[in-house]
Amino acid sequence: MSTGKGLSPQIVSLPGVAVVGAGLAGCLLAIYLRRRGIEVDIFESRTDMRQAGAERGRSINLILTSRGLDALDRVGLLPSILSVCTPVYGRTLHSQQCDLAYQSYGPDATFANYSISRTELNIQLLDAAEAAGARVHFQHALDHLDVRNRTLYTYVRHQGHPHAKAFRAAHVFGTDGAGSRVRQALKLALGPKCEDKGTPLGASYRELLMPAAAAASNASGSAEGEFVMDGKSLHIWPRGSHFLMALPNRDGSFTMTLYLPDKGDAVSFAALDTPAKAEAYFREFYPDALALIPDLQQQWATHPQGFLGTISCAPWHAADAAVVLGDAAHGVTPFFGQGCNASFEGVVALDAALTAANGGRARGMSNVGEAFAAFYRKYKPNADAIAQMAVENYYEMMDKTGDAHFLRQKELEVKLAHKFPETFLARYALVRGTQRYDFRS
C-alpha cells in the first residue's frame, strides 16, 4: 500500500501485540491481555462511538447469559455491566389474534437473561480497555495483513484522502467481525489448508423501536415512561416463515427486530419495498405491535436491512503470528442469544490456553503458537455446536413457538425441572445457563 507518493509507509514497531477491531470481543480481549502485563494496541476502522453517538437500526439488542457474564466477572466488570442491563425471565408469545402465552426460561426466577444495548456494552468495554492501559487507534482501517511478517497495513482518511500507516506486532489478534480482514489474510497465508466458509441464512433483519409510553393515556394504558408491554420478557410474534421479536430497554422502550426471508412474492423484504407496504404487513400480522409503533413508516424508510449468516473458519491461527476469535472465527445467527456470549467465552478459553502454555503463569506469554493451537482445538467444536443450535432455534422461534403442542412440551419441561432439579434441565436452559446474579437497578 502506498502513501499516495509511490512510497511504502514506514513500519512502526509496536511494543507488544495488535488487536484488530475495537468491538465487544476485541475490547474484552485487550483487558485480559493487559491483565497479563502485555502491551496492547487496538486498531479500529470506525470513529470513536463515544463521540460519534450510536447509529440506531444497525445492531440487534444483545442478550447476556452466564457464559458472557462469567467472562466479565473474571475481570471485575460485572457490576457496572449489570447496571445497564434489563433482566428478562421468559418469552411472551403473541398470536395473530393478539392472544398471549408465556414460557419461563427455567423452573424459577433465578433463570434470567439480561438484555443490553450493544452500543452501551461496547462503550463500557472501550472505557475499561483504555483504563487497563490499552491504546485504541480509531479510524485505522486494516487494508491488509502480512501474516508472515506480522505487519498491519492500515489507512486513515485525512482531509478526504487515505493516508497509509504500517505497524509490526509480536502477535496479531483478529476480532474484526464476520467480514474479518485478518481471517482473509490467514486464508491467503495458509492456502488450501484454510477453510473459510460463509453460509447466508436466506433471511435478513430490520431493527425498529417501540417507544416507552408517551403519556398516561395511550393504547397500552401505561404511565408515561413505562413499558407498554411486559418489561421482563422477550416478546415473540411467530408467524411461520417470519417473525418479530422485542427486547426491553432500561428507558421503557423495546428494541424490535423483524426477521423476514430475503426473497419471495408475498412475505419477504423484496416484497415490502415501500414503507406503506410494510405498514400493511404489520397491520395484518402484528396489529398489537403496530398500535405501539406510531412512526413505523418513517423508521422503515430510514433503518437499514441487516445480513444474517454463519461463518465457519478452520484453522483459526497461523503458527504464533495471528489468530482470529469471536465473529471473525465463528460468526453465528442471533437466534440462540449466544453470539456475544460465545465470543466472550472464547476470550476466557484463549486466556486459559495462554496460561497453560506459559507454564501455568497468568502473567506474560510464551509458547504462543502452542496456545493458539490449543485454543482452536478446544473451542472450535463448541463454536460449531452453538452455530448449529442458533439456526435450529431460528425455525423454533418463527414457527414452533406458535404451536399448541410445542407450548405444552415447554410446560412439561418446566414441570420436570421443578420435580427433578438434579437430573433434568431443558437444552435451552442448559446452554444459556443459570444466572444467579443480583440485578442492580
C-alpha positions as CSV (number, residue, x, y, z in Angstrom):
1,M,0.0,0.0,0.0
2,S,1.4,3.4,-0.9
3,T,1.2,6.8,0.8
4,G,0.0,8.5,-2.3
5,K,3.5,9.4,-3.4
6,G,4.5,6.0,-4.6
7,L,6.4,5.1,-1.4
8,S,5.6,2.4,1.1
9,P,4.8,3.7,4.6
10,Q,7.4,3.4,7.3
11,I,6.8,0.4,9.6
12,V,6.3,1.3,13.2
13,S,7.3,-1.5,15.6
14,L,4.7,-1.9,18.4
15,P,5.9,-2.7,21.9
16,G,3.5,-5.7,22.2
17,V,0.6,-7.2,20.4
18,A,-2.0,-5.8,18.0
19,V,-5.8,-6.4,18.3
20,V,-7.7,-5.6,15.1
21,G,-11.3,-4.5,16.0
22,A,-12.5,-2.5,19.0
23,G,-15.8,-4.2,19.2
24,L,-17.0,-6.3,22.1
25,A,-14.6,-9.2,21.8
26,G,-11.6,-7.0,20.9
27,C,-12.1,-4.8,23.9
28,L,-12.6,-7.6,26.3
29,L,-9.6,-9.5,24.9
30,A,-7.5,-6.3,25.4
31,I,-8.5,-6.2,29.1
32,Y,-7.4,-9.9,29.5
33,L,-4.1,-9.3,27.7
34,R,-3.4,-6.2,29.8
35,R,-4.0,-8.2,32.9
36,R,-1.2,-10.5,31.7
37,G,1.1,-7.4,31.5
38,I,1.1,-7.4,27.7
39,E,1.2,-4.1,25.8
40,V,-1.8,-3.8,23.6
41,D,-2.7,-1.6,20.6
42,I,-6.2,-1.8,19.2
43,F,-6.9,-0.8,15.6
44,E,-10.5,0.2,14.7
45,S,-11.8,1.3,11.4
46,R,-14.7,3.3,12.8
47,T,-14.7,6.6,14.6
48,D,-15.0,6.6,18.4
49,M,-18.6,5.7,19.1
50,R,-18.4,7.6,22.4
51,Q,-18.0,10.8,20.4
52,A,-19.9,9.9,17.2
53,G,-23.0,8.5,19.0
54,A,-25.0,5.4,18.4
55,E,-26.3,4.6,15.0
56,R,-29.8,3.2,15.5
57,G,-31.1,0.5,13.4
58,R,-27.8,-1.4,12.8
59,S,-27.4,-3.6,15.8
60,I,-29.6,-6.2,17.3
61,N,-30.0,-5.8,21.0
62,L,-27.9,-8.4,22.9
63,I,-28.7,-11.0,25.5
64,L,-26.1,-11.7,28.1
65,T,-26.2,-15.1,29.7
66,S,-23.9,-17.0,32.1
67,R,-21.2,-17.5,29.5
68,G,-20.7,-13.8,28.9
69,L,-21.4,-12.7,32.4
70,D,-18.7,-15.1,33.7
71,A,-16.1,-13.6,31.4
72,L,-17.0,-10.1,32.6
73,D,-17.0,-11.2,36.2
74,R,-13.4,-12.6,36.0
75,V,-12.1,-9.1,35.2
76,G,-14.3,-7.2,37.7
77,L,-16.7,-5.7,35.1
78,L,-19.9,-7.5,36.1
79,P,-21.4,-4.9,38.5
80,S,-21.1,-2.0,36.0
81,I,-22.4,-4.1,33.1
82,L,-25.4,-5.3,35.1
83,S,-26.3,-1.7,36.0
84,V,-27.1,-1.1,32.3
85,C,-29.0,-4.4,31.7
86,T,-32.7,-5.2,31.8
87,P,-33.4,-8.8,33.1
88,V,-35.8,-11.0,31.2
89,Y,-37.2,-14.2,32.8
90,G,-39.0,-15.8,29.8
91,R,-40.7,-15.4,26.5
92,T,-44.1,-13.9,25.8
93,L,-45.7,-15.2,22.6
94,H,-48.1,-13.0,20.6
95,S,-50.6,-14.7,18.3
96,Q,-52.0,-13.1,15.2
97,Q,-55.3,-12.7,17.2
98,C,-53.3,-10.8,19.9
99,D,-53.6,-13.6,22.4
100,L,-50.6,-14.0,24.8
101,A,-48.8,-17.1,26.1
102,Y,-45.8,-17.1,28.5
103,Q,-42.8,-19.5,28.6
104,S,-40.3,-19.1,31.5
105,Y,-36.6,-19.7,30.9
106,G,-36.4,-22.1,33.8
107,P,-38.1,-23.6,36.8
108,D,-37.7,-20.4,38.9
109,A,-36.8,-16.8,38.8
110,T,-33.0,-17.4,39.1
111,F,-33.1,-18.4,35.5
112,A,-32.8,-15.0,33.8
113,N,-31.1,-13.5,30.8
114,Y,-30.0,-9.8,30.5
115,S,-31.0,-7.5,27.7
116,I,-28.4,-4.8,26.9
117,S,-27.8,-2.3,24.1
118,R,-24.8,-3.4,22.0
119,T,-23.7,0.2,22.0
120,E,-23.8,0.6,25.8
121,L,-21.9,-2.6,26.3
122,N,-19.3,-1.6,23.7
123,I,-18.8,1.8,25.4
124,Q,-18.3,0.3,28.8
125,L,-15.8,-2.2,27.4
126,L,-13.9,0.6,25.5
127,D,-13.7,2.6,28.7
128,A,-12.4,-0.4,30.6
129,A,-9.9,-1.4,27.9
130,E,-8.4,2.1,28.0
131,A,-8.4,2.2,31.8
132,A,-6.5,-1.0,31.7
133,G,-3.8,0.6,29.5
134,A,-4.7,-0.5,26.0
135,R,-4.2,2.1,23.3
136,V,-7.1,2.4,20.8
137,H,-6.4,3.8,17.3
138,F,-9.7,4.8,15.8
139,Q,-10.2,5.4,12.0
140,H,-7.4,2.9,11.3
141,A,-9.0,0.6,8.8
142,L,-7.0,-2.6,8.1
143,D,-6.2,-2.7,4.4
144,H,-4.2,-6.0,4.6
145,L,-2.2,-8.1,7.0
146,D,1.2,-9.6,6.1
147,V,0.9,-12.6,8.3
148,R,4.5,-13.9,7.8
149,N,6.0,-10.5,8.8
150,R,3.2,-9.8,11.4
151,T,2.7,-6.4,9.8
152,L,-0.6,-4.5,9.6
153,Y,-1.2,-2.0,6.8
154,T,-3.9,0.5,7.7
155,Y,-5.2,3.7,6.2
156,V,-6.7,6.8,7.8
157,R,-8.7,9.3,5.8
158,H,-7.2,12.8,6.3
159,Q,-8.8,15.7,4.5
160,G,-10.6,13.3,2.2
161,H,-7.5,11.3,1.2
162,P,-6.4,7.9,2.5
163,H,-3.1,8.1,4.5
164,A,-1.2,4.8,4.8
165,K,0.3,3.5,8.0
166,A,2.1,0.2,8.8
167,F,2.6,-1.5,12.2
168,R,4.6,-4.6,13.2
169,A,3.5,-6.6,16.3
170,A,4.7,-9.6,18.1
171,H,1.3,-11.3,17.6
172,V,-1.9,-10.2,15.9
173,F,-5.4,-11.0,17.3
174,G,-8.2,-10.6,14.8
175,T,-11.5,-9.6,16.4
176,D,-12.8,-7.7,13.4
177,G,-16.1,-9.3,12.9
178,A,-17.8,-11.5,10.3
179,G,-16.1,-9.7,7.3
180,S,-12.7,-10.1,9.0
181,R,-9.6,-8.9,7.1
182,V,-7.5,-10.9,9.5
183,R,-9.3,-14.1,8.5
184,Q,-8.8,-13.2,4.8
185,A,-5.1,-12.8,5.5
186,L,-5.0,-16.2,7.2
187,K,-6.6,-17.8,4.2
188,L,-4.1,-16.2,1.9
189,A,-1.2,-17.3,4.1
190,L,-2.3,-20.9,4.7
191,G,-3.6,-21.5,1.2
192,P,-5.6,-24.8,0.7
193,K,-5.1,-25.7,4.3
194,C,-7.5,-23.0,5.4
195,E,-11.3,-23.3,5.2
196,D,-13.3,-20.0,5.1
197,K,-17.0,-20.6,4.6
198,G,-19.9,-18.1,4.9
199,T,-23.4,-19.5,4.8
200,P,-26.2,-16.9,4.3
201,L,-29.4,-17.7,6.2
202,G,-31.5,-16.5,3.3
203,A,-33.3,-14.1,5.7
204,S,-32.3,-10.7,7.0
205,Y,-33.4,-8.4,9.7
206,R,-34.6,-4.8,10.3
207,E,-34.5,-3.2,13.7
208,L,-37.2,-0.8,14.8
209,L,-38.1,1.0,18.1
210,M,-41.2,0.7,20.2
211,P,-41.1,3.7,22.4
212,A,-41.9,3.9,26.1
213,A,-45.4,5.1,27.0
214,A,-45.6,8.8,26.0
215,A,-48.5,9.8,28.2
216,A,-50.8,8.5,30.9
217,S,-53.4,7.8,28.4
218,N,-52.3,5.6,25.5
219,A,-53.0,2.3,23.7
220,S,-51.4,0.2,26.4
221,G,-52.8,2.1,29.5
222,S,-49.2,2.6,30.8
223,A,-48.0,5.6,32.6
224,E,-45.5,7.9,30.8
225,G,-42.1,6.4,30.5
226,E,-43.2,2.9,31.4
227,F,-43.1,-0.3,29.3
228,V,-46.1,-0.7,27.1
229,M,-45.7,-4.5,27.3
230,D,-44.3,-6.8,29.9
231,G,-40.9,-5.4,30.5
232,K,-39.5,-8.6,32.0
233,S,-40.0,-10.8,28.9
234,L,-38.5,-11.3,25.5
235,H,-41.5,-11.0,23.1
236,I,-42.0,-13.1,20.0
237,W,-44.6,-12.9,17.3
238,P,-44.2,-16.3,15.5
239,R,-45.7,-16.4,12.0
240,G,-44.4,-19.5,10.3
241,S,-41.8,-18.3,7.8
242,H,-41.2,-14.9,9.5
243,F,-41.4,-13.4,13.0
244,L,-41.0,-10.2,15.1
245,M,-39.0,-10.1,18.3
246,A,-38.8,-7.4,21.1
247,L,-36.3,-6.9,23.9
248,P,-36.8,-4.4,26.7
249,N,-34.6,-1.4,27.3
250,R,-33.9,0.5,30.5
251,D,-35.8,3.6,29.4
252,G,-39.1,1.7,28.9
253,S,-38.7,1.2,25.2
254,F,-38.4,-2.0,23.2
255,T,-35.9,-2.8,20.5
256,M,-37.9,-4.6,17.9
257,T,-36.3,-6.9,15.3
258,L,-38.2,-8.2,12.3
259,Y,-36.9,-11.3,10.6
260,L,-38.0,-12.0,7.0
261,P,-36.9,-14.1,4.0
262,D,-34.8,-12.0,1.6
263,K,-36.9,-13.0,-1.4
264,G,-40.5,-14.0,-2.2
265,D,-43.6,-12.7,-3.7
266,A,-45.7,-12.3,-0.5
267,V,-43.9,-12.1,2.8
268,S,-40.3,-11.0,2.2
269,F,-38.1,-7.9,2.3
270,A,-38.2,-7.9,-1.5
271,A,-42.0,-7.7,-1.4
272,L,-42.1,-5.0,1.2
273,D,-40.3,-2.4,-0.9
274,T,-42.2,0.7,0.4
275,P,-43.0,1.9,3.9
276,A,-46.7,1.8,3.1
277,K,-46.4,-1.9,2.2
278,A,-44.5,-2.5,5.4
279,E,-47.3,-0.9,7.5
280,A,-49.9,-3.0,5.7
281,Y,-47.9,-6.1,6.5
282,F,-47.7,-5.1,10.2
283,R,-51.4,-4.4,10.3
284,E,-52.1,-8.0,9.1
285,F,-49.5,-9.9,11.1
286,Y,-48.6,-7.8,14.1
287,P,-51.6,-5.5,14.8
288,D,-50.9,-5.2,18.6
289,A,-47.3,-4.2,17.9
290,L,-48.3,-1.7,15.1
291,A,-50.5,0.1,17.5
292,L,-47.5,0.8,19.7
293,I,-45.1,2.0,16.9
294,P,-46.6,5.2,15.7
295,D,-43.8,6.1,13.3
296,L,-43.3,2.7,11.7
297,Q,-43.3,4.1,8.1
298,Q,-40.6,6.6,8.9
299,Q,-38.4,4.0,10.7
300,W,-38.9,1.6,7.8
301,A,-37.6,4.2,5.4
302,T,-34.5,5.1,7.4
303,H,-33.4,1.9,9.2
304,P,-31.2,-0.4,7.1
305,Q,-31.7,-4.1,6.4
306,G,-29.1,-6.3,8.1
307,F,-27.4,-9.5,6.9
308,L,-27.7,-12.9,8.7
309,G,-25.5,-15.9,8.2
310,T,-22.9,-18.3,9.7
311,I,-19.1,-18.0,9.5
312,S,-17.0,-21.2,9.7
313,C,-13.2,-21.0,9.6
314,A,-10.5,-23.6,10.1
315,P,-7.9,-23.3,11.5
316,W,-8.1,-20.1,13.4
317,H,-4.4,-19.3,13.5
318,A,-1.2,-19.3,11.6
319,A,1.6,-20.5,13.9
320,D,2.0,-17.8,16.6
321,A,1.7,-14.9,14.1
322,A,-2.0,-14.4,14.1
323,V,-5.3,-15.8,15.5
324,V,-8.9,-14.9,15.0
325,L,-11.7,-15.2,17.6
326,G,-15.3,-14.0,18.1
327,D,-17.3,-13.4,15.0
328,A,-14.1,-13.3,12.9
329,A,-13.7,-17.1,13.6
330,H,-17.3,-18.3,14.3
331,G,-20.0,-15.8,13.4
332,V,-23.5,-17.1,14.2
333,T,-27.0,-16.1,13.7
334,P,-28.6,-14.4,16.8
335,F,-31.4,-16.8,17.4
336,F,-30.0,-18.6,20.4
337,G,-28.7,-15.5,22.1
338,Q,-25.1,-16.9,22.3
339,G,-23.1,-15.0,19.7
340,C,-21.7,-12.3,22.0
341,N,-21.6,-14.8,24.9
342,A,-19.6,-17.4,22.9
343,S,-17.2,-14.6,21.8
344,F,-16.6,-13.7,25.5
345,E,-16.3,-17.3,26.5
346,G,-13.7,-17.7,23.7
347,V,-11.6,-14.9,25.2
348,V,-11.6,-16.8,28.5
349,A,-10.7,-20.0,26.7
350,L,-7.8,-18.3,24.9
351,D,-6.6,-16.7,28.1
352,A,-6.6,-20.2,29.8
353,A,-4.6,-21.6,26.8
354,L,-2.1,-18.8,27.1
355,T,-1.7,-19.5,30.8
356,A,-1.2,-23.3,30.2
357,A,1.4,-22.7,27.5
358,N,3.1,-20.2,29.8
359,G,3.8,-22.9,32.4
360,G,0.7,-22.0,34.4
361,R,1.7,-18.4,34.9
362,A,-1.0,-15.8,34.4
363,R,1.5,-13.0,33.7
364,G,3.3,-12.8,30.4
365,M,3.1,-15.1,27.3
366,S,5.4,-17.8,26.0
367,N,4.8,-20.7,23.5
368,V,2.1,-18.6,21.9
369,G,1.7,-20.8,18.9
370,E,1.0,-23.8,21.2
371,A,-1.6,-21.7,23.0
372,F,-3.3,-20.7,19.7
373,A,-3.4,-24.3,18.6
374,A,-4.8,-25.5,21.9
375,F,-7.5,-22.8,21.9
376,Y,-8.6,-23.7,18.4
377,R,-8.7,-27.5,19.2
378,K,-10.7,-26.9,22.4
379,Y,-13.2,-24.2,21.4
380,K,-13.8,-24.9,17.7
381,P,-16.3,-27.8,18.5
382,N,-18.2,-25.6,20.9
383,A,-18.4,-22.8,18.4
384,D,-19.7,-25.1,15.7
385,A,-22.4,-26.5,18.1
386,I,-23.6,-23.0,19.0
387,A,-23.8,-22.1,15.3
388,Q,-26.0,-25.2,14.6
389,M,-28.3,-24.6,17.6
390,A,-28.7,-21.0,16.6
391,V,-30.1,-22.0,13.2
392,E,-32.3,-24.6,14.8
393,N,-33.7,-22.0,17.2
394,Y,-34.5,-19.7,14.2
395,Y,-37.0,-22.2,13.0
396,E,-38.3,-22.8,16.5
397,M,-38.9,-19.1,17.1
398,M,-40.6,-18.3,13.9
399,D,-42.8,-21.4,13.7
400,K,-42.9,-23.8,16.7
401,T,-43.4,-21.2,19.4
402,G,-46.9,-20.6,17.9
403,D,-47.7,-24.3,18.0
404,A,-50.0,-25.5,20.8
405,H,-48.2,-28.9,21.0
406,F,-44.9,-27.2,21.4
407,L,-46.2,-24.9,24.1
408,R,-47.4,-28.0,26.1
409,Q,-44.0,-29.5,25.6
410,K,-42.4,-26.5,27.1
411,E,-44.8,-26.6,30.1
412,L,-43.8,-30.2,30.7
413,E,-40.1,-29.3,30.6
414,V,-40.7,-26.7,33.4
415,K,-42.6,-29.2,35.5
416,L,-39.9,-31.9,35.0
417,A,-37.2,-29.3,36.0
418,H,-39.2,-28.5,39.2
419,K,-39.7,-32.1,40.1
420,F,-36.3,-33.4,39.2
421,P,-33.9,-30.4,39.5
422,E,-30.8,-32.6,39.9
423,T,-31.4,-34.8,36.8
424,F,-33.4,-32.7,34.2
425,L,-32.9,-29.4,32.6
426,A,-34.1,-28.4,29.1
427,R,-31.4,-27.8,26.4
428,Y,-32.4,-24.1,26.2
429,A,-31.7,-23.6,29.9
430,L,-28.5,-25.8,29.8
431,V,-26.9,-23.8,27.0
432,R,-27.9,-20.4,28.3
433,G,-27.1,-21.3,31.9
434,T,-28.5,-20.1,35.2
435,Q,-27.7,-16.5,36.0
436,R,-27.6,-16.3,39.8
437,Y,-26.7,-12.6,39.8
438,D,-28.1,-9.8,41.9
439,F,-29.6,-7.3,39.4
440,R,-28.7,-3.7,40.2
441,S,-31.3,-1.3,39.0
